[in-house]
Amino acid sequence: MSGSDIPSHHGPAGTTDGSYPNEIMKVLFERASLRDFSDRDVTKEVLEMVLKAGTHAPTGGNLQPYSIIKVQNGETRRALAELMGQRFIGNAPVSLLFCIDLRRLERWAELEVAPFTATSSFRHFWISFQDTVICAQNICTAADSMGLGSVYVGSVLEIFRELREMFLLPSGVFPVVLLCLGYPKSEVALRRKLGIDVVVHEERYSDPGDDELLAAFNDKYSGGDARQVLLTEERLRALHEVSRTVHGAEFADRCVARARENGFISAVQRYFGLHYRANRMPKGNLEFIKMMEEADLHFFREYTPKKG
């Protein structure tokens, strides 16, 4: 749901005290998503250094079960931007599509006459997915350290089939996330985060009390950048419909009543009622599994050995 009076869903503006023990910590604390790219080109030397940093990321068994599709062609970048509905993708001088790649390992096994079932193993999927994202984050941090900016685009999942066709991804290769790189056109905005007192648990998981949990989120979403959405009848109807679909009419009435009582649609109501709509997000689960099957990745079914 759009509207000029709706604040960005990316979170409230944050600050940092600027005191760090070293440059690496500075990069990590001051990293922010960049969506406003300058026309400055990324040199081959800088890009190669950043990409090499990615290949040094840790992976399970040091198998490196990923591939990166480097996209610099303007026409392709604009096509990606149109497909994903994100204009900034077309303006970023470099986009990197990170993919799970079990094809390379399977071919290696075939050439060396070794047994191979990674494309049918949930265990391999779980580790391969982690390894792919860890590689992406290594590159993200390396890019920031070189003066570049970056932004992740997770909505690749909405166009899995189109990406496989666009980039000729063979069986055993599957898209995970897109990372756009380039030099900032303007200063990037830091975002406020929950602190370690909320996300770090001592020795075992411990639920905070209701008041403590609300205080933590109220601290994150507070002040002039609170992410509160102004009430309109259209938004309240949408919030009610989403709530009714997933939790029933009584809950939907309570949800809208809370918004009216507050005088605004709260951040969490906006996230799951109007943006990442709770009635839409679970749809298509089986279709995503089907798309993996189409790529000959059979992680979610019982394994049957193939003899011969």
Residue, then its C-alpha position, 0 to 999 in steps of 0.5 A: m500500500s503506497g502513500s506519500d505520508i507513509p514512512s519507509h519500511h526500512g526502519p527509523a534513522g539511527t546514529t552511532d557515536g563514531s568511536y571504534p577500536n579499528e577500521i573494520m569495526k567502523v565499516l561494520f557499524e556504519r554500513a547502511s543500505l545504498r539505493d542512490f548510486s552515482d554515475r561513477d564506474v567501479t573499476k575492474e581492479v576494485l571489483e576483482m578485489v571485492l569478489k576475491a574477498g567473497t571467495h575467502a568466506p568460510t564454507g562447510g567443508n571448504l566446498q564453496p557451493y555457490s556461484i556469482i553472476k556478475v551483471q554490468n550490462g546496462e540493458t540487463r540491469r534495467a531488465l532486472a529493475e523492471l522485473m523486480g520493480q526496483r528502479f535503483i537496480g538499473n542505476a547500480p553499476v554492478s549487480l551480483l546474483f548469488c546462487i547455490d551451485l551444486r552443479r559444479l560439485e556434481r560435475w567434479a564428482e562425476l569426473e573423479v567417479a565419486p558418489f554424490t547426493a547433495t542435490s537430494s540432501f536437505r543437509h547440503f541445502w541448509i549448509s549451501f544456503q548459509d555458505t552462499v549468504i556468508c559469501a555475499q556478506n563478505i563481499c558486502t563488507a569488502a565493498d564498504s571497506m573500498g568506499l562502495g555502497s551496497v543493498y541486498v534485494g531479497s525479492v529475487l524469490e518472486i522471479f526465480r523462473e525468470l532469473r533461471e531463464m535470463f542467466l541460463l542457470p542450469s540444473g543444480v544452480f538456484p538464485v538466492v539473493l541479489l546484491c547491488l554495488g556502486y558509489p554513493k550519490s549521497e550520504v546513506a542513512l543509518r538505521r536504528k537496530l535492536g540492541i544486544d540486550v534484546v537479541v543476545h541470550e545468555e547461555r539459553y533462550s530467554d523470553p523477555g517480559d511483555d513490558e520489556l519487549l514492548a519497551a525495546f521496540n518502542d525505543k527502536y520505533s520512537g520519536g519523529d521517525a517512529r514509522q507510524v502510519l496515519l489512519t485512513e479508512e482504506r488502510l483500516r479496511a486493508l488491515h482488517e481484511v488481512s487480520r480477518t483472513v489469518h486470525g478471524a473476525e474477532f482478532a481483526d476487530r481487536c486489531v483495528a480497535r487498537a489502531r483507532e485507540n492509538g490514533f495511528i497504525s503502529a510499525v508492527q501493524r504496518y509491517f505485517g498488515l499492510h506491507y509484508r501482508a500476513n495473508r499473502m506471505p505464506k501463499g505459494n510455499l509449494e510452488f517454491i518447492k516445485m521451482m526447486e524441483e524444476a532445477d533438479l534440487h530435491f531437498f524436500r522429498e524422500y531420497t531414492p537412490k539411483k542405481g547405475 
